[in-house]
Amino acid sequence: MFVYPEFRFSQLGHQFPKHIQMNKGSEFRQGLSIAFRLGTELTVAVMIGAVMGYALDRYINSKPWFLATGVILGGAAGCLNVYRVSKEITVEKDKDQNNGI
């Protein structure tokens, strides 16, 4: 999908869709930042587990058991981090909605 710049929409006589605009407070931008944060949380946890497992494998010379275990434990830790962050975001969003009523 190709997104036209805002001036192109105005040249065509149309208004730029609000859900695509990247203003500071836009929901689209907030959604992207949350998605990138959760993706980074998961990726970093798996990478740290893999690096630790690889280091243990090299030290003990037991390839690939600690690497596999590290990836699995890193994935589990990443999923737990993603769950915690998403729960925190949901609670904050609920508080904002309840204060607005």
N, C-alpha and C positions, 0 to 999 in steps of 0.2 A: 504494500500500500504506500503510495507516494503522498506526502502531506505538502500542500502548497504553503508558501509563506503567507503571512497575514496580508501583505500588500497585494498579492495576487488575488486573494479573495475579494478585497475591496475593489479592485479593477473589474472583476467580473460581476460586481453588484451584490455580492453575498457577504454575510457576516462570518467571521472566523469562528469555528466551533469552540465553545467555552471549555469542553472537556479535554481539548488538545493543548490549550494554552499553557505555557510553562511559567506562569507568574509565581511569585514566592509562596503564596498561600493556596495554590491550586491543588485540587484533590489528585489530579494526574501526577503531579510532581511528588506529592506526599506518598502516593502509592509506589512510585518508582523507587523512592528513597528507602521505603520499608522493604521492598523486594530485594534491592541491592544489599541492604544490611543483613537480611536473613540468609541470602545466598553466600555472603562473605562469612558469616558465622559458621555455616555448615562446611564450607570449603576449607577454611583455616583449621577447624577442628580435625578434619580428615587428614589434612597435610601434616599437622603436628603429630598425630598418631602414627602416620606412615614414617615420618622422619625418626621418631623415637623407636619404632619397631625395627627400622633399617639399622639404626645405630646399635641396638641390642643384638641383632643378627650378626653384624660385623664383629662385635666384641666377643660374643659367645660362639660364633661360627655355627649357627644353627639355621641357616637360610632355608626357607622363607617363612618360618613359623611366627617369629615375632613381628615381622612385617605385616603378615595377614592379620594377626591379632591386633596390631596397632591400628590398622585401617578400620577394622570392625569396631574396636573400642572408640576410635576417633569419630566414626560415623554415628555411633550411639551418643557420644558426648555432644556432637554437633546437633543432632536431632533434639536432645534435651535443651541445649541453648536456644535453638529456634523456638521450641515450645515455650520456654520461659519468656523470651522477648515478645513473642506474639501475644502471650497472655497479658504481659505488662502493657502492651499497646492497646489491647482490647479494654483493659480496665481504665486506662487513661481516656480512651474515646468515650466510654460509658459515663465517666465522671463529667467530661465536657458536655455531653448531651443532656445529662441530668441538671447541670448548672444552668443551661440555656432555657430550661422550661420555666 
